[in-house]
Amino acid sequence: MNPSQTQAPAETRDLPEPLSLRRMVGPGVVAVGIGMAAGEIILWPYLTAIGGLGLLWLAFCTLAVQFVINMEIERYTLATGQTVVAGFSRWWRGWGIIICLAGAFQYVWPGWATSGSTVLTYLVGGGDPVWITVGTLVVIGVLLSVSKVVYNTVERVELVKVGLTIFFLIVVVIFVISLGTWGDGARATVTEFGQIPDGITFTLLLSAIGAAGAGGVHNLVLSNWIRDKRYGMGAHVPRLVSPITGREEAAGTDRYAFPADEANLARWQVWWKRANAEHLATFVAVCFVTITVMCLLAYQLLFGRDDVKNDTSFLRIEADLLSAAVGGWLKVLFLAVAVVSLWAAAMGLLDIIGRVVSDFLRRTYLTASARWTEPRLYLTVVWAEIVLGSAILLAGFSQPLGLLIVSTCAASVVTLLYSILLVRLNTRDLAAEVRLRGWRLGGMLVAIAFYGFFAVAMVVTQLQRL
């Protein structure tokens, strides 16, 4: 059925005056804060420990591709105030259902929280990671439940995490990483471009590109975050608040459009330029630096050792080597940063699936419901994820790296799906003056080919093993 037959037409309003670049900073930090965990602290360093620096090129290519994808997600919401998932669902509700189910599958496995709890046991010298994780998930659920404006709480937590991580990176650059290691990294990036080191499977590769920066449903929630940050037409849409401590606002129209006159198009150009600058300076730059430094650190300390196993125990080895090289204080700092980073990511991932599912259900099936408002749906989904994640752990599936690989492989496949949908959305459902075209359209086609290649390679590899 044609969307116009089931959806109300977009309401026309002027595009709000652009915020200053300083006031726009936030969504990219949240995205990098949540994403800067499994990939940057565990998966990419692990790949470096077993395969060397020959995959740095792939990390950099992934970040470039993700920048193009993320800005197309932001483009649609800047121009309409609607999330891209809601935009997909205007054609067919099944797209929203598929993405919500994929997100639930991607994040129900509590690999980030479990990894943080496991690293905490390295720091304090003992404890049961399963019960620590269950307790951590409950605490996170309470914090999200009592947040007056949920986005503000998540942003503050991720800002602290990113600041602490950058401090650690500065410390290891000064005290640990040698000039020779920097030279090896530069040389490998150039001479081994396009090559896959021995011992690295396509499953691990798909997992790594799904965890570099952001991945999967994680990227899609940029729509929700920039809307709550009052970007563009998102300023006309109510923010997500706690039904316990916040004051809910009337939902209003789901989708907006602005007149294509000179004044509105001039404001659009400023919004678009500043949104790109914010994302480059926060998300792309921070991810680039973090992956580079953490991989160089893993290479210098771990590459060539035969005791690096397929679990998070390599972090304990790395911490002990930092202690021996510099002092016990650096071991404590390294493990503390890892714990904070992984637990902050766990909070963000619960927020992600809560936002995607609640937005879809409210605006697709429960528009007229007085009981099931978006904030109430959000908390219901968050706590359902906590219960399911805890049940998975208590049932015995608690190997952190295994959980992360399942989640991040799913992320790459989901990214492939919605990249295709984004091209259609931003070339057909936006006004000609603001739609996707030119080199960015070419970039999206490259992104589809990029994720498609690794997804197909993984499937073929798995079929050959049958």
C-alpha positions in Angstrom: 0.0 0.0 0.0 1.2 3.5 -0.8 2.4 5.3 2.3 0.4 8.3 1.4 -2.7 6.3 1.9 -1.9 5.3 5.4 0.2 8.2 6.7 -0.8 11.8 7.3 1.0 14.3 5.0 4.0 16.2 6.4 3.1 19.4 8.3 4.9 22.4 6.8 6.9 24.6 9.2 9.9 26.8 8.9 13.3 25.2 9.6 14.5 26.5 13.0 17.5 28.8 13.3 20.7 26.8 13.4 22.3 26.2 16.8 25.9 27.2 17.3 28.4 24.4 16.6 29.3 24.3 20.4 25.6 23.7 21.3 25.3 21.0 18.6 28.1 18.9 20.2 26.7 15.8 21.8 25.2 13.2 19.4 28.6 12.3 18.0 30.0 12.1 21.5 27.2 9.8 22.5 27.7 7.6 19.4 31.4 7.4 19.9 31.0 6.9 23.7 28.8 3.9 23.2 30.7 2.5 20.2 34.2 3.1 21.8 34.2 -0.1 23.8 33.9 -3.6 22.3 35.8 -2.7 19.1 38.4 -0.3 20.4 39.2 -2.0 23.7 38.6 -5.7 22.9 38.1 -6.8 19.3 40.5 -4.6 17.3 43.3 -5.0 19.9 42.7 -8.8 20.0 43.0 -8.9 16.2 46.2 -6.9 16.4 47.6 -9.2 19.1 47.1 -12.3 16.9 47.5 -10.8 13.4 49.7 -7.7 13.7 49.0 -4.2 12.4 47.9 -5.4 8.9 44.2 -4.6 9.5 44.5 -1.0 10.5 43.6 -0.1 6.9 40.3 -1.9 7.4 39.5 0.1 10.6 40.1 3.4 8.8 38.0 2.3 5.8 35.2 1.3 8.1 35.2 4.7 9.8 35.1 6.5 6.5 32.2 4.4 5.3 30.3 4.9 8.6 30.7 8.7 8.4 28.9 8.7 5.1 26.1 6.4 6.4 25.7 8.3 9.6 25.3 11.7 7.9 22.5 10.2 5.7 20.7 9.1 8.8 21.1 12.7 10.2 20.1 14.2 6.8 16.6 12.6 6.9 15.9 13.6 10.5 17.3 17.1 10.1 14.9 17.7 7.2 11.8 16.0 8.6 12.1 15.5 12.3 11.2 11.9 11.8 13.5 9.0 12.6 14.8 6.9 9.7 13.1 3.8 11.1 9.8 5.6 11.0 10.7 6.7 7.5 11.3 3.1 6.3 8.1 2.0 8.0 6.1 4.5 5.9 6.6 2.2 2.9 6.2 -1.1 4.8 5.7 -1.7 8.5 7.7 -4.9 8.1 10.9 -2.9 7.8 10.4 -1.4 11.2 9.6 -4.9 12.7 12.7 -6.4 11.1 15.0 -3.6 12.4 13.5 -3.8 15.9 13.9 -7.6 16.0 17.5 -7.3 14.6 18.3 -4.6 17.3 16.8 -6.8 20.0 18.9 -9.7 18.8 22.0 -7.5 18.5 21.8 -6.1 22.0 20.1 -8.7 24.1 23.5 -10.5 24.4 25.1 -8.5 27.3 28.6 -8.8 26.0 29.6 -5.3 26.8 28.4 -5.4 30.4 29.8 -8.9 30.9 33.2 -7.8 29.6 33.2 -4.8 31.9 32.4 -7.1 34.9 35.1 -9.5 33.9 37.7 -6.8 33.6 36.5 -5.5 37.1 37.4 -9.0 38.5 40.9 -8.5 37.1 41.1 -5.1 38.8 39.9 -6.1 42.2 41.3 -9.7 42.2 38.1 -11.7 42.2 34.3 -11.9 42.0 31.6 -13.5 39.9 31.3 -11.7 36.6 27.7 -13.0 36.0 26.2 -11.6 39.2 28.2 -8.4 38.9 26.8 -8.0 35.4 23.2 -8.6 36.6 23.6 -6.0 39.3 25.1 -3.5 36.8 22.3 -4.0 34.4 19.8 -3.3 37.2 21.6 -0.1 38.2 21.7 1.1 34.6 18.0 0.4 34.3 17.2 2.5 37.4 19.3 5.4 36.2 17.5 5.4 32.8 14.2 5.1 34.6 14.6 8.2 36.8 16.3 10.4 34.2 14.2 13.5 33.6 15.4 13.8 30.0 17.0 10.4 29.1 19.3 11.8 26.4 20.9 14.3 28.8 21.8 11.5 31.2 23.3 9.3 28.5 25.2 12.3 27.0 26.8 13.1 30.4 27.8 9.5 31.1 29.4 9.2 27.6 31.2 12.6 27.9 32.9 11.4 31.1 33.8 8.1 29.5 35.3 9.7 26.4 37.2 12.2 28.5 38.7 9.4 30.7 39.6 7.4 27.6 41.4 10.3 25.9 43.4 10.9 29.1 44.5 7.2 29.1 45.5 7.4 25.4 47.6 10.5 26.1 49.3 8.7 29.0 50.2 5.6 26.9 51.4 7.7 24.0 53.8 9.5 26.3 55.0 6.6 28.5 54.6 3.3 26.5 54.3 3.4 22.7 57.7 3.6 21.0 58.6 5.4 17.8 59.3 2.0 16.2 55.8 0.9 16.9 54.4 4.1 15.2 56.6 3.3 12.2 55.4 -0.3 12.0 51.8 1.0 12.1 52.4 3.5 9.3 54.2 0.9 7.2 51.6 -1.8 7.7 48.8 0.5 6.8 50.4 1.3 3.5 52.1 -1.9 2.4 49.4 -4.3 3.7 46.4 -2.4 2.4 43.7 -4.8 1.2 45.4 -7.9 2.7 44.0 -10.1 5.5 46.6 -11.5 8.0 46.8 -15.2 8.5 44.6 -16.6 11.3 41.9 -13.9 10.9 38.5 -15.4 9.8 35.8 -13.6 8.0 33.6 -14.0 11.0 36.1 -12.0 13.1 36.4 -9.5 10.3 32.7 -9.0 10.1 32.6 -8.7 13.9 35.4 -6.1 13.9 33.9 -3.8 11.2 30.6 -4.1 13.1 32.3 -2.8 16.2 34.5 -0.1 14.7 33.0 3.2 15.8 29.3 2.2 15.7 27.4 -0.5 13.9 24.0 -1.9 13.3 21.0 -0.3 15.0 23.5 1.8 17.0 23.9 4.1 14.0 20.2 4.4 13.3 19.6 6.0 16.8 21.5 9.1 15.7 18.0 10.0 14.4 16.6 9.9 17.9 19.6 11.6 19.5 19.8 14.6 17.2 16.1 15.0 17.5 16.4 15.2 21.3 19.3 17.6 20.8 16.9 19.8 18.8 18.7 19.5 15.5 16.7 21.0 12.5 13.1 19.9 12.2 13.7 17.6 15.2 13.1 20.7 17.4 9.4 20.4 16.6 9.2 16.8 18.1 8.9 16.1 21.8 11.9 14.7 23.6 12.0 11.4 25.4 11.5 11.9 29.1 11.0 9.6 32.1 7.4 8.8 32.8 8.4 8.8 36.5 10.3 12.1 36.9 9.8 13.9 33.6 6.8 15.8 32.1 5.6 14.2 29.0 4.7 16.5 26.0 2.0 16.1 23.4 3.2 13.9 20.5 2.1 16.2 17.7 2.7 15.5 14.0 5.1 12.6 13.1 6.7 14.2 10.1 7.5 17.8 9.0 8.7 19.6 5.9 10.0 23.1 5.4 9.3 25.5 2.5 12.1 25.4 -0.1 12.5 29.2 -0.1 15.7 31.2 0.1 15.6 31.7 3.9 14.9 28.1 4.8 17.5 26.7 2.3 20.1 29.1 3.7 19.4 27.8 7.2 19.6 24.2 5.9 23.1 24.8 4.5 24.3 26.0 7.9 22.6 23.0 9.8 24.1 20.5 7.3 27.6 22.0 7.5 27.7 22.1 11.3 26.2 18.6 11.7 29.0 17.3 9.5 31.6 19.2 11.4 30.2 17.9 14.8 30.3 14.3 13.6 33.8 14.5 12.1 35.3 16.2 15.2 33.7 13.9 17.7 32.8 10.6 16.3 35.3 10.0 13.4 38.3 11.7 14.9 37.9 10.2 18.4 37.3 6.7 17.0 40.3 7.0 14.6 42.7 8.0 17.4 41.3 5.4 19.9 41.5 2.5 17.5 45.0 3.5 16.3 46.5 3.9 19.8 44.8 0.8 21.3 46.0 -1.3 18.4 49.6 0.1 18.6 49.5 -0.7 22.3 48.4 -4.2 21.8 50.9 -4.7 19.0 53.8 -3.5 21.2 52.8 -5.5 24.2 51.2 -8.7 22.9 52.0 -9.4 19.2 54.0 -12.7 18.9 53.1 -14.1 22.3 51.6 -17.6 22.4 49.4 -17.0 25.5 46.9 -14.7 23.8 43.6 -16.7 24.0 40.2 -16.2 22.4 38.8 -14.5 25.4 39.2 -11.2 27.4 42.1 -12.7 29.4 44.5 -10.9 27.0 43.4 -7.6 28.8 44.8 -9.0 32.1 48.1 -9.9 30.4 48.2 -6.4 28.8 47.6 -4.8 32.2 50.4 -6.8 33.8 52.8 -5.8 31.1 51.9 -2.1 31.5 52.5 -2.5 35.2 55.9 -4.0 34.6 56.9 -1.4 32.0 55.7 1.8 33.8 54.2 1.0 37.2 51.1 -0.4 39.0 49.3 2.8 38.6 49.0 2.4 34.9 47.6 -1.1 35.2 44.9 0.3 37.5 44.2 3.1 35.1 44.0 0.8 32.1 41.6 -1.7 33.8 39.5 1.1 35.3 39.1 2.8 31.9 38.1 -0.5 30.4 35.4 -1.1 33.1 34.0 2.4 32.8 34.1 2.2 29.0 32.3 -1.1 28.7 29.7 -0.3 31.3 28.9 3.1 29.8 28.5 1.3 26.5 26.1 -1.1 28.1 24.0 1.8 29.3 24.0 3.3 25.8 23.0 0.1 24.1 20.0 -0.4 26.4 19.0 3.2 25.5 19.4 2.4 21.8 17.0 -0.5 21.6 14.6 1.2 24.0 14.4 4.2 21.6 14.2 2.3 18.4 11.4 0.0 19.5 9.4 2.5 21.5 9.5 5.1 18.6 8.4 2.4 16.1 5.6 1.0 18.2 4.2 4.3 19.3 4.2 5.9 15.8 3.1 2.8 13.9 0.6 0.9 16.1 -0.1 2.9 19.3 -0.5 6.5 18.1 -3.9 7.0 19.8 -3.1 5.1 23.0 -3.3 7.2 26.2 -1.7 4.4 28.2 1.2 3.4 26.0 3.1 6.7 25.5 6.6 6.6 24.1 8.4 7.0 27.5 6.4 4.1 29.0 7.1 1.9 26.0 10.8 2.9 26.3 11.1 1.8 29.9 9.2 -1.4 29.2 11.6 -2.4 26.5 14.7 -1.4 28.5 13.6 -3.6 31.5 12.7 -6.5 29.1 16.2 -6.3 27.7 17.7 -6.4 31.2 15.6 -9.4 32.2 16.4 -11.3 29.0 20.1 -10.4 29.2 20.3 -11.5 32.8 18.5 -14.8 32.0 21.0 -15.5 29.2 23.9 -15.0 31.7 22.3 -17.1 34.4 21.6 -19.9 31.9 25.4 -20.2 31.5 26.1 -18.3 28.2 28.6 -15.9 29.8 31.7 -15.9 27.6 32.3 -12.2 26.9 34.1 -12.4 23.6 31.7 -14.9 22.2 28.8 -12.6 23.2 30.5 -9.7 21.5 31.1 -11.6 18.3 27.5 -12.6 18.0 26.3 -9.0 18.6 28.8 -7.4 16.2 28.3 -9.8 13.4 24.6 -9.1 13.6 25.4 -5.4 13.5 27.3 -5.6 10.2 24.4 -7.5 8.5 21.8 -5.0 9.8 24.0 -2.1 8.6 24.0 -3.6 5.1 20.2 -3.8 5.1 19.5 -0.3 6.2 22.2 1.3 4.0 20.2 0.0 1.0 17.0 1.4 2.5 18.7 4.8 3.2 19.5 5.3 -0.4 15.9 4.9 -1.4 14.7 7.1 1.5 17.0 10.0 0.9 16.7 10.0 -2.9 12.9 9.6 -3.1 11.3 10.9 0.1 13.1 14.2 0.5 12.7 17.5 -1.4 15.0 17.8 -4.4 16.9 20.7 -2.7 18.1 18.5 0.2 18.1 14.9 -1.1 21.0 12.5 -1.4 23.0 13.0 -4.6 26.5 13.5 -6.0 29.6 12.0 -4.2 27.6 11.1 -1.1 25.3 8.9 -3.2 28.5 7.3 -4.6 29.7 6.9 -1.0 26.5 5.1 0.0 26.9 2.7 -2.9 30.5 2.0 -1.8 29.2 1.4 1.8 26.7 -1.1 0.5 29.4 -2.9 -1.4 31.7 -2.8 1.6 29.4 -4.4 4.1 27.9 -6.7 1.4 31.3 -8.2 0.6 32.2 -9.1 4.2 28.7 -10.4 4.9 28.7 -12.7 1.9 32.3 -13.8 2.5 31.3 -14.8 6.1 28.3 -16.8 4.9 30.3 -18.5 2.2 33.0 -19.4 4.7 30.4 -20.9 7.1 28.7 -22.9 4.3 32.1 -24.4 3.3 32.5 -25.7 6.8 29.2 -27.7 6.6 
